[in-house]
Amino acid sequence: MAGSGVALYLMNLVLQMSAPDQRSGVVINQLVFFVLSMIGGSFFPFEMMPKWLANIGRVTPNGYAIARFKEMISGSIVSSDVQIGFACLFAFVAVAFVLLVRRLRKWAV
């Protein structure tokens, strides 16, 4: 859950810093996170969604965290899935961090 939070926070920062001004950055962030919340299972469970939409929702950061949490509660999680998930999460966080550092250097100059 904490890793998913870090990924969502970095995604928020990348979107905000990529926007031309603060107001448009807020609008873009709200739009993106509202859609991610709806598709990612925060508003509706995956079981109520069409199969194709649930498959998309499971690859969003919050959807992935919800799916893994359900597996942990039911006791059906496999350690290799957790390792692959952490590797993908680490790669996403690293790419977002590099994008933020580059954008911040351009902004500071």
C-alpha positions in Angstrom: 0.0 0.0 0.0 2.8 2.4 0.9 4.6 1.7 -2.4 1.4 2.4 -4.3 1.0 5.6 -2.5 4.5 6.7 -3.4 3.8 5.8 -7.1 0.6 7.8 -7.1 2.3 10.8 -5.4 5.1 10.8 -7.9 2.6 10.5 -10.8 0.8 13.5 -9.2 4.1 15.5 -9.1 5.0 14.6 -12.7 1.6 15.8 -13.9 1.7 19.0 -11.9 5.2 19.9 -13.0 4.3 19.1 -16.7 1.4 21.5 -16.7 1.9 25.0 -18.1 0.5 26.7 -14.9 -0.8 25.8 -11.5 -4.5 26.0 -12.3 -4.3 23.7 -15.3 -2.1 21.3 -13.3 -4.7 21.0 -10.6 -7.4 20.3 -13.2 -5.3 17.7 -15.0 -4.5 16.0 -11.7 -8.1 15.9 -10.6 -9.2 14.5 -13.9 -6.5 11.8 -14.0 -6.9 10.7 -10.4 -10.7 10.6 -10.6 -10.5 8.3 -13.6 -7.8 6.2 -12.0 -9.9 5.9 -8.8 -13.0 4.8 -10.8 -11.2 2.3 -13.0 -8.8 1.2 -10.2 -11.5 -0.2 -8.0 -11.7 2.5 -5.4 -15.4 3.3 -6.2 -16.6 0.0 -7.6 -15.2 -3.5 -7.0 -13.7 -5.3 -9.9 -16.3 -8.0 -9.6 -19.0 -5.4 -10.7 -17.1 -4.1 -13.7 -17.0 -5.6 -17.2 -14.1 -8.0 -17.5 -12.2 -5.8 -20.0 -12.5 -2.8 -17.7 -11.5 -4.8 -14.6 -8.4 -6.0 -16.4 -7.4 -2.4 -17.2 -8.1 -1.4 -13.6 -5.9 -4.1 -12.1 -2.8 -2.5 -13.7 -3.4 1.0 -12.3 -1.4 1.7 -9.1 -4.4 1.7 -6.8 -6.0 -1.3 -8.6 -2.8 -3.3 -8.3 -2.7 -2.5 -4.5 -6.3 -3.5 -4.0 -5.9 -6.8 -5.9 -2.8 -7.7 -4.0 -4.5 -6.8 -0.7 -7.4 -9.0 -1.5 -5.0 -11.9 -2.2 -3.2 -11.2 1.1 -6.4 -11.4 3.0 -7.5 -14.6 1.3 -4.1 -16.1 1.7 -3.7 -16.9 -2.0 -0.7 -14.6 -2.7 2.4 -16.1 -4.2 5.8 -14.7 -3.3 7.0 -14.5 -6.9 4.0 -12.2 -7.7 5.0 -9.9 -4.8 8.6 -9.8 -6.1 7.5 -9.0 -9.6 5.2 -6.3 -8.3 7.9 -4.6 -6.3 10.2 -4.7 -9.2 7.6 -3.0 -11.5 6.8 -0.5 -8.7 10.5 0.3 -8.2 10.9 0.8 -12.0 7.9 3.1 -12.2 9.1 5.1 -9.2 12.6 5.4 -10.6 11.4 6.6 -14.0 9.0 9.1 -12.4 11.8 10.4 -10.1 14.2 10.9 -13.1 11.4 12.8 -15.0 10.9 15.0 -11.9 14.6 15.7 -11.5 14.9 16.7 -15.2 11.8 18.9 -15.1 13.0 20.5 -11.9 16.4 21.3 -13.3 14.8 22.9 -16.4 12.4 24.9 -14.1 15.2 26.1 -11.9 17.3 27.5 -14.8 
